Amino acid sequence: MKLLLDTCTFLWLIAAEHKLSHEVRELLEDGRNTLLLHQASAWEIQLKHQKGHLGLSESPKRIISEGLRLHQITYTPLQDDAIWHLQKLPDIHKDPFDRILIAHALIEGWKLVTPDPQIAKYPVPVVW
Protein backbone atom coordinates (compact mmCIF):
# COMPACT_ATOMS: atom_id res chain seq x y z
CA MET A 1 0.00 0.00 0.00
CA LYS A 2 1.26 3.50 -0.79
CA LEU A 3 0.98 5.89 2.14
CA LEU A 4 1.37 9.63 1.61
CA LEU A 5 2.46 11.24 4.87
CA ASP A 6 0.89 14.53 5.88
CA THR A 7 3.52 17.07 6.91
CA CYS A 8 2.77 16.71 10.63
CA THR A 9 2.85 12.92 10.34
CA PHE A 10 6.35 13.08 8.85
CA LEU A 11 7.56 15.49 11.54
CA TRP A 12 6.10 13.31 14.30
CA LEU A 13 7.66 10.20 12.77
CA ILE A 14 11.12 11.73 12.92
CA ALA A 15 10.84 13.67 16.19
CA ALA A 16 7.72 12.80 18.22
CA GLU A 17 6.73 9.23 17.41
CA HIS A 18 4.56 9.03 20.55
CA LYS A 19 2.06 11.35 18.79
CA LEU A 20 1.38 8.74 16.11
CA SER A 21 -1.57 6.40 16.60
CA HIS A 22 -0.87 2.72 17.20
CA GLU A 23 -2.40 1.84 13.81
CA VAL A 24 -0.23 4.39 12.02
CA ARG A 25 2.96 3.16 13.72
CA GLU A 26 2.17 -0.39 12.59
CA LEU A 27 1.53 0.73 9.01
CA LEU A 28 4.71 2.80 8.88
CA GLU A 29 6.79 -0.09 10.22
CA ASP A 30 5.28 -2.63 7.80
CA GLY A 31 7.92 -3.10 5.10
CA ARG A 32 5.25 -4.03 2.55
CA ASN A 33 4.01 -0.43 2.53
CA THR A 34 5.63 2.35 0.54
CA LEU A 35 5.96 5.60 2.49
CA LEU A 36 5.83 8.85 0.55
CA LEU A 37 6.69 12.44 1.42
CA HIS A 38 5.41 15.09 -0.96
CA GLN A 39 7.56 17.95 -2.21
CA ALA A 40 4.83 20.30 -0.94
CA SER A 41 5.51 19.06 2.59
CA ALA A 42 9.18 19.99 2.26
CA TRP A 43 8.08 23.44 1.12
CA GLU A 44 5.67 23.73 4.08
CA ILE A 45 8.38 22.65 6.54
CA GLN A 46 10.81 25.22 5.09
CA LEU A 47 8.23 28.03 5.34
CA LYS A 48 7.24 27.16 8.91
CA HIS A 49 10.90 26.90 9.90
CA GLN A 50 11.62 30.36 8.45
CA LYS A 51 8.75 31.78 10.52
CA GLY A 52 10.12 30.11 13.65
CA HIS A 53 7.10 27.83 14.10
CA LEU A 54 8.91 24.49 14.26
CA GLY A 55 11.95 24.87 16.50
CA LEU A 56 14.03 22.47 14.42
CA SER A 57 17.50 21.67 15.73
CA GLU A 58 18.95 21.52 12.21
CA SER A 59 18.11 22.85 8.76
CA PRO A 60 14.93 21.53 7.12
CA LYS A 61 17.05 20.20 4.25
CA ARG A 62 19.12 18.05 6.62
CA ILE A 63 16.16 16.91 8.73
CA ILE A 64 14.11 15.94 5.68
CA SER A 65 17.05 14.17 4.00
CA GLU A 66 17.81 12.20 7.18
CA GLY A 67 14.13 11.36 7.73
CA LEU A 68 13.77 10.06 4.19
CA ARG A 69 16.87 7.91 4.54
CA LEU A 70 16.21 6.56 8.03
CA HIS A 71 12.59 5.63 7.35
CA GLN A 72 13.02 4.61 3.71
CA ILE A 73 10.55 7.23 2.53
CA THR A 74 10.21 8.07 -1.15
CA TYR A 75 10.26 11.77 -2.01
CA THR A 76 7.41 12.59 -4.37
CA PRO A 77 7.59 15.66 -6.63
CA LEU A 78 4.71 17.97 -7.43
CA GLN A 79 2.94 16.89 -10.62
CA ASP A 80 0.85 18.91 -13.04
CA ASP A 81 -2.03 16.40 -12.89
CA ALA A 82 -2.36 17.02 -9.14
CA ILE A 83 -2.41 20.77 -9.73
CA TRP A 84 -5.18 20.46 -12.33
CA HIS A 85 -7.14 18.13 -10.03
CA LEU A 86 -7.37 20.86 -7.37
CA GLN A 87 -10.34 22.42 -9.19
CA LYS A 88 -12.32 19.20 -8.65
CA LEU A 89 -11.93 19.23 -4.86
CA PRO A 90 -14.78 20.48 -2.69
CA ASP A 91 -14.06 23.80 -1.00
CA ILE A 92 -13.81 22.42 2.55
CA HIS A 93 -10.80 24.38 3.73
CA LYS A 94 -8.16 26.64 2.25
CA ASP A 95 -4.81 25.11 3.27
CA PRO A 96 -2.97 24.86 -0.06
CA PHE A 97 -0.51 22.26 1.24
CA ASP A 98 -3.29 19.95 2.43
CA ARG A 99 -5.21 20.44 -0.80
CA ILE A 100 -2.28 19.44 -3.04
CA LEU A 101 -1.63 16.34 -0.90
CA ILE A 102 -5.30 15.40 -1.19
CA ALA A 103 -5.37 15.96 -4.96
CA HIS A 104 -2.19 13.95 -5.53
CA ALA A 105 -3.37 11.09 -3.29
CA LEU A 106 -6.66 10.95 -5.17
CA ILE A 107 -5.17 10.79 -8.66
CA GLU A 108 -2.58 8.19 -7.62
CA GLY A 109 -4.86 6.07 -5.41
CA TRP A 110 -2.71 6.59 -2.32
CA LYS A 111 -3.89 6.65 1.30
CA LEU A 112 -3.20 9.86 3.18
CA VAL A 113 -1.79 9.42 6.69
CA THR A 114 -3.06 12.34 8.75
CA PRO A 115 -4.74 13.19 12.04
CA ASP A 116 -6.41 16.23 10.44
CA PRO A 117 -10.22 15.96 10.67
CA GLN A 118 -10.61 18.55 7.88
CA ILE A 119 -8.76 16.31 5.43
CA ALA A 120 -10.97 13.37 6.40
CA LYS A 121 -13.96 15.35 5.03
CA TYR A 122 -12.57 15.03 1.49
CA PRO A 123 -13.20 11.95 -0.67
CA VAL A 124 -9.66 10.64 -0.08
CA PRO A 125 -8.77 7.47 1.84
CA VAL A 126 -7.38 8.59 5.21
CA VAL A 127 -5.54 6.51 7.79
CA TRP A 128 -5.07 7.52 11.39
Helices and strands as residue ranges (DSSP letters): E 2-5, H 7-15, G 17-19, H 22-29, E 34-38, H 39-50, H 60-70, E 73-76, H 80-85, G 86-88, H 96-108, E 111-113, G 119-121, E 126-127
